[in-house]
Amino acid sequence: MTNNFLNPITTQTWTNGRHMVRCVKAIQETWDVRTFCFMADQPMVFFFKPGQFVTLELEIDGQPIMRSYTISSSPSVPYSFSLTIKRVPGGKVSNWLHDNLKEGDVIPVHGPVGLFNAIDFPAEKVLFLSGGVGITPVMSMARWFFDTNGAVDMIFVHSARTPKDIIYHRELRHMASRINNFKLHLICEKYEIGETWSGYRGYLSRAMLDLIAGDFMEREIFCCGPTPYMAAIKRLLEASGFDMKRYHEEAFGPTPPEIRAEVNEHAAEAAEAAAEVPAGAMNLVEFTGTGKSIRIAPGETVHTAAAKVGLHIPKACGMGICGTCKVMKTAGEVEMEHNGGITDEDVAEGYILSCCSIPKGDVAIDY
């Protein structure tokens, strides 16, 4: 029997790939943090795992630039998604977004991707730890559990520099006032002249953690923040004997200088080694879409091969996280060590991430 009171609605569903989205709203969260809200021109359901991120495809000063940002909204609000971005002194992309991205602008985004999420690590009791704008992924998780009435015991601990730097301050207090399974604890490093603050001050310590979450050893922990914050949290938990299999983190911010130096060193070593490899031991990489090909040394990536023949495969992270450099492999085998930037379904179809795929022999790429 047909129900005449139900009308079908045609919508598209967001999948990992490139999508055009429109900025529909910009919200000033704090003096240097702004949330940008996006929708598709045609109805689209933006479902993702809370904690995942997207990569923006931008053009700044005539140069293409890719930059990844965590989704701060919850998939419980399905027809839009939001990115909360802090203006970083000297930050080329963050400053450009704050100064130029406005309501009505259309930009391409890639994603969503990311292993750091609340769906893949279900738990009855969780502890959210965040510092600065690293609050965005754990806020997405908390919003999801709040909106869906999830039976999850949440303790939310956020560290900020000063009271005026607390992102989502009013919303967090609202959530804590509405449900008894969401406990909020805010920590400010200091407060300035004219400000009052009666909450925790300084830095999160073991003594403070015992007061806030005495049962933290029993909880699944999700952590995100600046590199020094993350390192301090890991030292604290490891010293306490915490089971680090139940600790999940997302690095936030630019790649540390020591990591960049290590990558550059490895690249130099690979180039030196390539010069010594006999031609017969090199792997042929064919780019069938453009008719270009090149032989590369064992250990070099598909992305390196593309660059050597003048092909630009967009990428953002270079570590198999963002999924931006996904291409179709039509022949051959590769060794791909990614960090969540591609789904099992994509791999089954033949897609690879060029930045972290090393040919095991001759390969063909549709590009």
N, C-alpha and C positions, 0 to 999 in steps of 0.2 A: 504494500500500500504506500503510495507516494504522499509525503507530507508537503502540502502546498505552502506551508509557512516557512520552509527552509529554502533559501536561495543559494546556489553554489557561488563561491568567490574564487576567482582564478588568481593565484599568487605564485611567485617563484620562490624557491628556497635557496638560501646562500650556501654555496659550496666553495671549497678551497680553489681559488683562481683569481682572475682579474675582473673587477667590477667597477662600474662608474657609479659614484654616489654624490649626492648633493648636500652641502652643509646647510642645515636648516635653522641652526641656533648656536650661539656662542655665549657661554655663561662664565662670568668672572668669579672664580671660586675663592681666590685670595689675591693679594696684590700682584703676584707674579705667576699665578696658575689659572689656566682657562680651560673649560670643557667645551669641545666642539661636538655637536650632535649631527648625525648623518642619516639620510634616508635615500632610497632609490626612487627614481621618477615613476616607475611602475611598482605596484605592490610587491614587496619582497620580504620574506621572513628571514631575519638575521639570527639564525640559531648558531650558537657556538658553546664551547665548554667554558664556564666562568674561570677566568685566569688566562685565557688565550689572547693572542695579539694579532694585529694586522700590519701590513707594510704599506706606507703611502708612497705613491709614485708622483714625484714633484719635479718641476722645472724651476730652478733658482739661478738667476743671472745667466740664463741661456744654457745651463748645464743640467742634465737629468740627474736626480738624486733620489735614492730610496732610503726611507727611514721607518723603522718598526716602532710601534707603540701598543701598549697593552690596552685592551678594551676595558673601560671602567664601568660601563653599564652592565645590566644583567639581561640574559636571554629571555627572562620573564617579561620584558618589554620588547616584543619580537619584531616590530616594524621599523626599528631604528637601532643605532648603536652609537656610543659616545667614546671619545678619546679625551683624556685629561692630561694636558701638557704644560710643563713648567718652563717658563722663560729662563734659559741658561745664559749667563754672561758669556758672550763670545760664541754662543751656539748658533751656527748658521741656519739650521732647520727650525729650531724652536722659535728663534726670533722672527724668522720669516713668517711662520704660521701665525704668531701673535700679531704681527704687523700687517699681514696681507690677506689671510684667509677670512672671508666674510660670508654672511648668509647669502645663499644663492649660487656660490661657487661650486663647480663640479670637478671632482678629481678622481683618478683611478686608485683603487686599493686592491691589495693582494692578501688573501687569507680567507678564513682564520686558521691559525696553526698554533702549536705549542703544547709541550708535554706538561707544563706547570698548570694544573687545573684541578678543580675540586671534584670533578666527576670520576676521574680515573683512580682516585684515592679516597673512596668512601669511608667515613668514620662517624661514630656517634658523638665523639667529643673532639673539637678542633681548637687550635690556638693560632690566631692570626697575628703575625708580627710584621710591622712595617715601619719604614723610616722615610720621611719626606714624601716625594711624589711616588715612591714605591708602594704607596697605599693603593694604587689603582687596581691591580689584579685581585688583592684580597678584598677590596671593596666590592668588586664584581661578584666574588664568591658569597660575601655576606648578604648582599642584595638578593642574590638568587635564593638563598636559604630563607631569608626574611619574606620575600614575595610568595614563595611556594609553601610557606608554613612547614619547612623542613624540620624534622625531629632531630635537630643537631644542636648539641650544647656548644655554644660559641663563646670564646673569650677573645676580644679584639683589643690588641695593644698597639698603639701608634705613637711614634716618637717624632717630634717636630722641633725646629730650632727655637721658636717663640710661639706664644699663643696665636698671634696673627698669621702664623704659617700653617695652622691646622686645616687641612683640606677636608671638606665635607663635615665641618664641625657640627652644624645644626642638624644635619641629617643623621649623623651618628648618634647624637643625643636623643633624637626622635625615635630611632630604632630601639635604643636601650630603654626608652620609656614605654614602648608598646608591647614588648615580649620579654618574658623572664628567662629565656634561654640565650640572651645576647648580653654579655657583660662587657662594658666599655671602660678602658683605662688609657688615659692620655698622659704622655710624658713630654715635658718641655725642657730643652737644654738650659734655657734661661728665659728671663722676661725683661723687657726694656722699660725705661722710664715712662710712667703713665699707665703701664699695664699691671693688672692684678692677676695672680694665678695661685690657686689653692690646691692644684693637683700635684702629681709627681714631678720632681725636678731632677735634672742631671741626665744620666744615661742608664739604660736598663742594665741591672746587675742581677746576680743570683739572689741576693737578699730581696730585691724588689720583685723579682719573678716569683719567689716563694709567697710573697704577700698577695700578688695579683692572681697567680694560678698555682696554688700549692700542689695541684694534681697534674702539673704539666708533663710529667713522665708518662702519663696515661693517654696523652692527646696526640693527634696527628697535627703536625706543625707546618704551616705555610708561611714562608718568610720572603719579603722583598724589600729592597732598599739600596742605598749607595754601597759601594764595595766595602768601605771600612765598617759600616753597620753590619753587613752580612758576615764579615769575617769575625767580628766580635760576638755575634749571636752563635756562630758555629763553635767558637772556642768555649763559650759559656756552656753550651749543651754537651759538647764532648767531655768537658771537665766534670760535668754532672753525671756522666754515664748514660746519657740519653741514647736510645736506639735510633741511630741516624738513618735507618731505613724508613723511619716515619717522619723524617725531616725533608721538606721540599722547598726549593728556593728558585727564584728567578733573578738573575743578575740584572741590575737596572743602571742605565747610564752608559757612557762611552766605554769602549774596550780599554782596560788598564794599559798603561805604557809598556809594562813588562811583557804583557801578552802580545802586543803589537810588535815589539822587538823580537820576540821568539818566532812569530810568524814570518817576519822579514828575514830572519836568519835562516829559517827552513827553506824559504823561497830561494835565497842565494845559494844554499847548498844544493838544492834541486837543479838549479840552472848550471852550476858547476859540474854536477854529476852527468847532466844531459849531454854536455860537451864531450864526455868521455865514453858514451854508450855507442857500441857498434850499430850501424844502421839496421842490421837484421834483428836486433833485440828491441827495436822501438815499435810502438803501437800506432797503427793508422786510425785516425779519427776523421770520418767523412761527415760533412754537414750537407745532407742531401737537398735541403731546401734552397741552398745558395750555390751548390756545386763546388764548394771549397773543401779542401782536405789537407791534412798535415800529419806527420809522424812525430810522436812525442815520446819522451823517455818514460820507462816504468816509474810509477809514483806520481806522475803529473796528472792533473785533473782535466776533465772535459772542458771546464771553464777556461783553464789556461790555454788549451788547444784553440778554443774559439778566439781568445784574445790575440793569439799569435797570427791568426789569419784575418784579423781585422773585424771580427764579429763581436758585437756588444750584446751579451746576454745579461739582462738586468740582474743585479744582486744587491742585497743590503747587508746581511750579517757575515757572509762568507764562512759560516760554520754549520750550515744545514739546519738552521733554526727557523728562518723566516719563510722559506718556501718560494721566494721570489724567483730564483734561478731555475725553476722546474722546466725541463724539456723532455720531448719524447725520444726514447731510444728505440730504433727500429731493428737493430741487429747488434750482436755481440753481447759481451757480459762486462759488468763493472762491479767494483767493490765500493759500496756506498755506506759511509759511516755518518749518518745524519743525527740530528738532535731534535727530532719531532716535526721537522718542516715539511713532511710529506706523509700521506696516509697510506695504509696497506692497500687500499683500493687503487690508488694512483700507481703504486709500484706494480700491482698485478696487471695494470693496463699497459705498462711499459715506460712510465715516466720515471725520471731520475732528477736529482738535484745536481746540477753541473758543478757547483762549487766544491762538493765533497765526494764526487764520483770519479774513481780511478779506473781506467780501462784495464781489463785482465787480458786483453788481446785487441784485435781490430774491432772497432765499433762504428755504427752509423747513427747519426743524430738528425732528426727532422728539424732543421733550423737553417 
